[in-house]
Amino acid sequence: MKKNIDQLKMKRETKFQFTETLEDILIEGAVVPKVDVDYLLELVEGEVIIRGEYTAFVKTNCVRCLDEIEVKVSGEFFGDYKETKDYDEYIESLGKEAQVLDDMVEELVDGEVDISSLVRDYIILDMPQFPACEPECGGLEELEKYRDSGIDSRWQKLLDLKN
């Protein structure tokens, strides 16, 4: 979902509160059918500042048993955007030795801010790295066969050749 900043500027206000639902956000290896987003958009001297919160239920797979699970992911997000002229000046002011900071500034593209893309990035960062259906999930039954000996019988012939 994109917000047209030029249209908001015509309203002659500086703060805008939005509550929206984003749908079908694509993340590799997971499906996010719906994201509830509540955010404040502020216009400050050629700059657009976005602060908000999101809640999503991500459909993914348990890393142990591969069953489909739904993981609740929620958090806060922040975006800082500048118009092209101001953005170019900002980049030049950083110099060649600039480091990436947590509060990096992005460029407004065609006078729009893509809220979906911003929230998607935060969802990816806030998702559990190894989602499991339950903390004590034992995993696939196929792997259980080899848990005791520690050696998969399919590899035994190669081990015999080595010895």
Summary of the structure (lengths in Angstrom):
residues: 163
radius of gyration: 23.3
end to end distance: 61.4
largest distance: 80.3
contacts: 398
relative contact order: 0.18
helix: 26%
strand: 41%
